């Protein structure tokens, strides 16, 4: 087993451009809302804890993703 910290073959459960309905569970140090999609953390600016919003994923990194609120 490889314990180097890399998760070989790991792919995020979400992709840039996809939309999700999420609930903001917490607020990060920078003031961005924090939601989770299949356990994967997504930072969403201009949201507050308890908000239920539709987001579009704008960036995905190894550990977290970033999204923006989509207005219909």
N, C-alpha and C positions, 0 to 999 in steps of 0.2 A: 504494500500500500504506500502511496506517495503522500507524505506529510509536509510537503514544501509550501503549503498554503494555496497552491493552485488547484482548482477543481477542473481536472481535465475533461474536455468535452462539454463543459457547462455552458448552457445557453440560457439567457434570461427568458422567463415565461411570457414576456411582452416584447413588442416591437415598435419602433418609431412609426408614427402615423396612425397607430391603432387608437380607438376610443374606448373608454371604460366609464361605467358609473361607479363612483367611489364615495366613501365617507371619510372625511378627514379625521384621523384618530388622534393626532397630536400636532404640536407645532415645534419646529426645529429651532436651533440657536439663531439662525438668520431670520426667523419669522415666517418661513415658508411652512405651509401645511404639509403633513405627512399622511399619506394613504398607503395601503398595501393592496397589491394585485397578486393573488396566489402566493402571498407571503413576501413578495418582492416590494421593497420600499420605493415609493414614488414621491418626490418632492413637488408640491404644487403651490406656486406663489399666489398671493392675494386671496388666501382662503384662511378660515379659522376652524378650530376644533369643533366638530359636530356638523360642519357643512356637508351636505350631500350634493355632489356636483358631477357633471360629465366632463371628462378630461381627454385631451389628445396627447399622446406621448411624443415628446420633442427630442429626447436624448436618452440613450440607454448605455450605462457603463457596467462594469463587472458586478458591482454591489448594489447600485441604486439606479433609479431612472428619474427623469424630470418630465413634467407635463404642464399643460396650460388648460385653463378652464375653457370649455367650448360653449358658446352661447348659441342657442338654436333660433 
